[in-house]
Amino acid sequence: MTTNQFVPTPVTIAEQILQLSKSNFDASNPQDDLLVLYNAKIRMQELCDSLLQTVLGRLEYTVLLAESCQESSALGFVTALTVPDIIGDETATVAELSKASGADARFLSIAMSCLLKHNYFEEVGGFGTQVYKNNHLSDILREGHSESVKDAVGFMYAIFYKHNSPVDHDTNSCDEGFKATSYLLEASKPSPNEEPRLPAVNLAFGFDKTVFEWMSDQEWRGRRMGKAMQQLHRMANGNVVADYAWNQLVSPVVDIGGGIGSLELALLKEEQNKALKFTIFDIPKTIENAKKTWTTQPETAASRVSFAPGNFLAPTLDETCIPRGQPTYLIRHVLHDWTDDQVVSILRNVREAMLAIPGPDPNVKLVVCEMLLRDTSSRFVRTTSMQLLALNNGVTRTEVEMVKLVEKSGFRVNRVHHMRAVDSIIEAIPES
Ligand SMILES: C[S@@+](CC[C@H](N)C(=O)[O-])C[C@H]1O[C@@H](n2cnc3c(N)ncnc32)[C@H](O)[C@@H]1O
């Protein structure tokens, strides 16, 4: 089948790349408008992909895309074996890496070769020496690096270590995302007995409960997910802290499905937010993990946070245990995990809690912070949507879809706020 689509040439795409670079990424003429710069980065990714497509042709490009899972595997494999940590600030031969990690040297050299092509690590002395050194890219796979994404890589990638038994979890065992996505085909088919379909992650690991209960039951998984979320948000949503007037919210802010309080950890580091108070509401196990996290925080921050265990999907408000009558309710990265009907149930429970006390605050506000799908959304948004689907049948909704669900739950949407981030913020008030 052929289509008569206009196909730009490599030269026209390269010219656009040059133009975009000159107007946004030229150090001698920096772009001042940070939102323009943010959007230019997304556009640059698209153009670079288009350039590659045109130059390579559809056959080679498609095979490359299909095989990119092997590059992801190389990244996960090497990170799970803690190769960047073993190398540290020194150099290491493949034999030394093999000895320290316990992995066969051939496996290591093949995975390292894959990553070297992406400029991760440096091969000291040139091609084939198999003596490696960290560089600015492999450095962020190290534990303790200020920009580390080690846990995020572990969370997304699959290694079935010792038949996936959680041995030496922190260093060796990586799974969830990648293993789950390999069960998407099965999860996408109707279940034979017409029961609700289990997400791919359930099929992959063989459990019935929700992924959140499953993870929080195994402390190391819960802890890694918390760290992975922090690392990913720092990369994709770091600007959310700066690009929204959090300090204008009326405290206490009830964070529905607040997890371990990753957002609060970031917000309370900023001087202008120090007067905010939060109540983190989540399932009991996650609240236990959250409390542990906050015991390690400075008292000035920890004293601003309290905790409320419950279940936002429970059939009655009493059973949900959502704190009632508070001025602000925040819900971040929760709704994407649930079907439309479940989203409406959650938001209706929240609305009921908001209005549960007679004479509610007239300024009571719902703040929904979610990744929304747009025409211009980056590759990260699309790949993360695959992760969400695999982990909890999650959906990345468009702005129109999200607003509709908020309204269907009994709210009036006042504003949709766009930021230099994959997330947007929807502000709404309950209709009485
Ligand atoms: C993707 S995490 C988002 C965490 C947090 N809002 C953030 O942005 O870092 C979703 C959260 O919803 C919580 N959750 C799932 N089911 C829940 C339920 N039935 N009641 C309350 N919280 C729930 C999970 O435990 C998890 O912490």
The ligand as a Tripos MOL2 file, in Angstrom:
@<TRIPOS>MOLECULE
LIG
   27    29     1     0     0
SMALL
NO_CHARGES

@<TRIPOS>ATOM
      1 C1          1.5670    6.8150   40.7030 C.3       1 LIG1
      2 S1          1.4320    6.9660   42.4180 S.3       1 LIG1
      3 C2          1.4320    8.7220   42.6250 C.3       1 LIG1
      4 C3          1.9740    9.1250   43.9480 C.3       1 LIG1
      5 C4          2.0510   10.6300   44.1980 C.3       1 LIG1
      6 N1          0.8080   11.2970   43.9890 N.3       1 LIG1
      7 C5          3.1170   11.2810   43.3590 C.2       1 LIG1
      8 O1          2.7920   12.0270   42.4480 O.co2     1 LIG1
      9 O2          4.2870   11.0150   43.6290 O.co2     1 LIG1
     10 C6         -0.2570    6.5550   42.7680 C.3       1 LIG1
     11 C7         -0.5720    6.5010   44.2410 C.3       1 LIG1
     12 O3         -1.9500    6.1450   44.4210 O.3       1 LIG1
     13 C8         -2.0230    5.3580   45.5900 C.3       1 LIG1
     14 N2         -3.2540    4.5620   45.6190 N.ar      1 LIG1
     15 C9         -3.5590    3.5220   44.8200 C.ar      1 LIG1
     16 N3         -4.7480    3.0080   45.1570 N.ar      1 LIG1
     17 C10        -5.2070    3.7540   46.1940 C.ar      1 LIG1
     18 C11        -6.4000    3.7260   46.9580 C.ar      1 LIG1
     19 N4         -7.3350    2.8170   46.7060 N.pl3     1 LIG1
     20 N5         -6.5500    4.6400   47.9200 N.ar      1 LIG1
     21 C12        -5.5720    5.5750   48.1780 C.ar      1 LIG1
     22 N6         -4.4320    5.6480   47.4670 N.ar      1 LIG1
     23 C13        -4.2460    4.7520   46.4920 C.ar      1 LIG1
     24 C14        -0.8000    4.4730   45.4670 C.3       1 LIG1
     25 O4         -0.4700    3.8270   46.6840 O.3       1 LIG1
     26 C15         0.2400    5.4440   44.9710 C.3       1 LIG1
     27 O5          0.9410    6.0260   46.0290 O.3       1 LIG1
@<TRIPOS>BOND
     1     1     2 1
     2     2     3 1
     3     2    10 1
     4     3     4 1
     5     4     5 1
     6     5     6 1
     7     5     7 1
     8     7     8 2
     9     7     9 1
    10    10    11 1
    11    11    12 1
    12    11    26 1
    13    12    13 1
    14    13    14 1
    15    13    24 1
    16    14    15 ar
    17    14    23 ar
    18    15    16 ar
    19    16    17 ar
    20    17    18 ar
    21    17    23 ar
    22    18    19 1
    23    18    20 ar
    24    20    21 ar
    25    21    22 ar
    26    22    23 ar
    27    24    25 1
    28    24    26 1
    29    26    27 1
@<TRIPOS>SUBSTRUCTURE
     1 LIG1         1 GROUP 0 **** ****
